[in-house]
Amino acid sequence: MANIGQYLGLFSALLVLAFAQKPTREQIPDDCPICDLNRCPKETDLSTCEAGLVKDRCHCCKVCGRKAGELCDIFGVTRPDIYFGHCGDNLKCVLRDDISPDAPKEAICMCMEGNEHVCGSDGETYKTMCDLSAAKKQTGKDIKVFRKGPCKSAPRIDSPPSHTLGKLHKNVVLACEVSGFPVPTVEWTWKRVDNKTFVLPRNDHKISISSRGGPEKYQVTGWVQIMELAKHHEGDYSCVAQNKYGVVQQAARVKVDTKDEEL
């Protein structure tokens, strides 16, 4: 009898789960027509969906699922007049907590498998397992998790410093974002117009450098600030990123705009 009771309990649980996963009529918008599968797109036409397939707003046809970071819908909570769609594989729709409480509620798709970086067997670093899965579907390659955490790699300059034409006696700031693993260090060099190169900071109290981690994980941002820009500050300022796997650098030219002084 105990075995029969266990089977009945299991059957009841499965029955509840089946009904819980099936949308109720109240969850289907009133303007939805009767579902006609013949009018749905073929799944072969949706083979490039990075986040897999989900049901559309009427819970009838299969469509591309929303990807990580994209807006999604929570029935009865988010705005009913704007439809984004359901989250794809291994993603859940979560209310945003970074907007004003007075603003209309919005939700985004977040990875259910954690937000830790993983190193793929293709040598690429992915922010989450969901990003790895999306790349697998997009490329058709059998990408597996090689290790948890980012791939060991030489530095990469994600956002280089920009060429700048600064006003005489005004302040100028150059910024540089780099990434890599191990996390690289950031240095600055200055090649003057006379071709002499210096590692910053030097004995010019008008030039200062700084750095901090971020804005993303395993990323560093470095700055060089020139206060009271003068003509002798012209030249090429190079952001130099380095770790045990390599060195990379990129330069930005600083020139002084003296037009106002000449008038």
Secondary structure, DSSP 4 states (H G I P E B T S, - for coil): -HHHHHHHHHHHHHHHHHHHHSPPGGGS-TT-----GGGSPPGGGGTT-TT-EEE-TTS-SEEEPBPTTSEE--TTTS-TTS----B-TTEEEEE-SSS-TTSPP-EEEEETT-S--EEETTS-EESSHHHHHHHHHHH-----EEEESPPPEEEEEEE----EEEETTS-EEEEEEEEEESPPEEEEEEEETTS-EEESS-S-TTEEEEEEE-SSTTEEEEEEEESS--GGG-EEEEEEEEETTEEEEEEEEEEEE-HHHH-
